[in-house]
Amino acid sequence: MEKQGSVDISRSSSENRRVDVPSSDAGDRSPNGSGAYGKLSEVCGFVGAIMAVLAPVILIIWAYVPDYWLNSIGIYFYPSRYGALPKPTYIMAAIILAIGCYIGLNFMATPPPTSLKSIVDECGNELLRDILSTYEDEQAVKPITHVGVTQFTDDVS
């Protein structure tokens, strides 16, 4: 009888090898069922949170501390400070502008609050159909309906 989680990797009929493969239902899971990947995501989240705090602090220190202070602690090579403040400022302005454009486009695509097209419940739909039927210019294209022969000949002639 074969052991669960083992794979036969025989190369010839005379050679028969078995390799144990850990199965997915092994006991390496944590109590919440996340397994080893749960621990990895916790570590990555912790490191990401620490780096999100440290990166701006390091940028501000590098941008404002004079050269001779950095040289006194042994840092002699560092990038040019020419774009230290304008580049992040431009990036943040672009992000804020993109968010503003997104909100503006959503406002343009949404009917105003006084529009009858914003009424969507079943009682309002009947009222909306009655009111919109009086306004022919509200409907650019009439809904598809069956046109009888007599109506067609009346409309054509």
C-alpha positions as semicolon CSV with decimal commas, in nm:
position;residue;x (nm);y (nm);z (nm)
1;M;0,000;0,000;0,000
2;E;0,137;0,340;-0,098
3;K;0,198;0,607;0,158
4;Q;-0,013;0,923;0,111
5;G;0,200;1,208;-0,023
6;S;0,461;0,989;-0,195
7;V;0,533;0,995;-0,567
8;D;0,684;0,715;-0,775
9;I;0,972;0,848;-0,992
10;S;1,100;0,525;-1,141
11;R;1,330;0,568;-1,439
12;S;1,346;0,208;-1,545
13;S;1,181;-0,115;-1,446
14;S;1,477;-0,220;-1,230
15;E;1,505;0,110;-1,046
16;N;1,213;0,207;-0,824
17;R;1,244;0,522;-0,610
18;R;1,000;0,699;-0,390
19;V;1,011;1,064;-0,294
20;D;0,801;1,199;-0,009
21;V;0,609;1,508;-0,111
22;P;0,446;1,716;0,161
23;S;0,073;1,712;0,112
24;S;-0,146;2,019;0,142
25;D;-0,332;1,877;0,441
26;A;-0,017;1,835;0,650
27;G;0,002;1,966;1,003
28;D;0,207;2,278;0,911
29;R;-0,094;2,506;0,925
30;S;-0,150;2,764;1,190
31;P;-0,469;2,756;1,401
32;N;-0,639;3,007;1,170
33;G;-0,567;2,790;0,864
34;S;-0,338;3,034;0,687
35;G;-0,027;2,815;0,694
36;A;0,324;2,933;0,617
37;Y;0,199;3,191;0,368
38;G;0,005;3,364;0,644
39;K;0,326;3,419;0,840
40;L;0,502;3,549;0,529
41;S;0,227;3,801;0,458
42;E;0,239;3,918;0,820
43;V;0,614;3,975;0,796
44;C;0,582;4,152;0,460
45;G;0,306;4,375;0,596
46;F;0,514;4,463;0,902
47;V;0,824;4,542;0,696
48;G;0,614;4,744;0,451
49;A;0,460;4,948;0,734
50;I;0,803;5,020;0,884
51;M;0,944;5,120;0,542
52;A;0,646;5,347;0,474
53;V;0,742;5,543;0,786
54;L;1,120;5,528;0,744
55;A;1,141;5,624;0,375
56;P;0,994;5,976;0,413
57;V;1,202;6,035;0,727
58;I;1,523;5,935;0,545
59;L;1,424;6,153;0,247
60;I;1,366;6,457;0,468
61;I;1,692;6,403;0,658
62;W;1,885;6,365;0,331
63;A;1,722;6,677;0,184
64;Y;1,773;6,913;0,479
65;V;2,091;6,800;0,658
66;P;2,402;6,993;0,544
67;D;2,683;6,813;0,359
68;Y;2,937;6,848;0,636
69;W;2,704;6,670;0,882
70;L;2,667;6,376;0,644
71;N;3,046;6,374;0,586
72;S;3,108;6,375;0,962
73;I;2,911;6,050;1,007
74;G;3,088;5,884;0,713
75;I;2,843;5,938;0,427
76;Y;3,033;6,081;0,132
77;F;2,833;5,959;-0,167
78;Y;2,468;6,053;-0,205
79;P;2,244;6,155;-0,496
80;S;2,198;6,512;-0,606
81;R;1,955;6,711;-0,393
82;Y;1,829;6,912;-0,688
83;G;1,506;6,710;-0,715
84;A;1,471;6,612;-0,349
85;L;1,163;6,822;-0,283
86;P;1,013;6,909;-0,625
87;K;0,983;6,548;-0,748
88;P;0,773;6,417;-0,456
89;T;0,571;6,739;-0,466
90;Y;0,496;6,693;-0,836
91;I;0,400;6,329;-0,780
92;M;0,162;6,420;-0,497
93;A;0,011;6,703;-0,704
94;A;-0,043;6,463;-0,994
95;I;-0,214;6,212;-0,764
96;I;-0,442;6,480;-0,618
97;L;-0,522;6,609;-0,967
98;A;-0,604;6,257;-1,089
99;I;-0,838;6,202;-0,793
100;G;-1,005;6,538;-0,862
101;C;-1,052;6,448;-1,230
102;Y;-1,198;6,111;-1,134
103;I;-1,449;6,272;-0,899
104;G;-1,535;6,536;-1,161
105;L;-1,596;6,273;-1,430
106;N;-1,825;6,084;-1,192
107;F;-2,021;6,404;-1,124
108;M;-2,053;6,466;-1,498
109;A;-2,180;6,111;-1,560
110;T;-2,438;6,123;-1,280
111;P;-2,775;6,292;-1,340
112;P;-2,849;6,588;-1,113
113;P;-3,049;6,521;-0,796
114;T;-3,354;6,701;-0,942
115;S;-3,361;6,472;-1,248
116;L;-3,651;6,231;-1,281
117;K;-3,410;5,970;-1,417
118;S;-3,271;5,918;-1,068
119;I;-3,602;5,770;-0,943
120;V;-3,557;5,394;-0,954
121;D;-3,810;5,221;-0,730
122;E;-4,110;5,032;-0,872
123;C;-4,359;5,305;-0,783
124;G;-4,139;5,573;-0,929
125;N;-4,088;5,383;-1,255
126;E;-4,459;5,413;-1,342
127;L;-4,455;5,784;-1,264
128;L;-4,135;5,822;-1,461
129;R;-4,284;5,649;-1,766
130;D;-4,591;5,874;-1,753
131;I;-4,389;6,192;-1,719
132;L;-4,126;6,101;-1,977
133;S;-4,392;6,005;-2,231
134;T;-4,500;6,370;-2,232
135;Y;-4,146;6,486;-2,308
136;E;-4,057;6,360;-2,654
137;D;-3,720;6,534;-2,654
138;E;-3,610;6,334;-2,346
139;Q;-3,610;6,012;-2,552
140;A;-3,357;6,029;-2,832
141;V;-3,452;5,682;-2,958
142;K;-3,798;5,540;-2,904
143;P;-3,815;5,192;-2,756
144;I;-3,847;4,900;-2,996
145;T;-4,212;4,807;-3,053
146;H;-4,410;4,619;-3,313
147;V;-4,554;4,852;-3,574
148;G;-4,868;4,725;-3,739
149;V;-4,933;4,755;-4,111
150;T;-5,206;5,014;-4,068
151;Q;-4,990;5,234;-3,845
152;F;-4,700;5,206;-4,089
153;T;-4,912;5,306;-4,386
154;D;-5,061;5,595;-4,191
155;D;-4,713;5,719;-4,093
156;V;-4,571;5,682;-4,444
157;S;-4,858;5,849;-4,627
